[in-house]
Amino acid sequence: MSKQIKQGNVTVEVADSIAPPPKAGKMTPAEVREIVKARTGVGLVCSASATAIETLGAELEVPRGVTAAALREAGARAEDIDLVISNLEVVINTLKQANLIFDAEAHNLLIKLNDRVKASRKQNGNIGVAFGSLTEYFSNTSARKLT
């Protein structure tokens, strides 16, 4: 089974075991700051601790609610979501690079058109009016740079 997370026209599907809790994505910055920050490797330490509990048996009285199974489940969830986030960061990087490429392609087309409009509006003033947004776009000299 899986859970879909949707935002706009993007859908991410994750395993039910790592479906975000209902409050995820809706918390205030203050609420986020109050969450205990786990250290790197929390999932692996949970797994090792679960094994230690099973090995020791009755030699250690564990706190109520802390079981080998609970530790393994919480640790696996922590590790699994880390992997999903890592994979999404690769996807986001790919999309950001695609965005740069698409923007550059569009910009270069506008450069060619702007050159023609600048030359043509001297003979026909209507051209300058029709392409007001193009002229405004290139009024900032940093926008003119070729990519």
Stockholm file with secondary structure:
# STOCKHOLM 1.0

chainA/1-147         MSKQIKQGNVTVEVADSIAPPPKAGKMTPAEVREIVKARTGVGLVCSASATAIETLGAELEVPRGVTAAALREAGARAEDIDLVISNLEVVINTLKQANLIFDAEAHNLLIKLNDRVKASRKQNGNIGVAFGSLTEYFSNTSARKLT
#=GR chainA/1-147 SS CEEEEEETTEEEEEEGGGCCCTTTTCCCHHHHHHSCCCCTTHHHHHHHHHHHHHHHGGGSCCCTTCCHHHHHHHHHHHHHHHHHHHHHHHHHHHHHHHHHHHHHHHHHHHHHHHHHHHHHTTTCHHHHHHTHHHHHHTTSGGGGCCC
#=GC SS_cons         CEEEEEETTEEEEEEGGGCCCTTTTCCCHHHHHHSCCCCTTHHHHHHHHHHHHHHHGGGSCCCTTCCHHHHHHHHHHHHHHHHHHHHHHHHHHHHHHHHHHHHHHHHHHHHHHHHHHHHHTTTCHHHHHHTHHHHHHTTSGGGGCCC
//
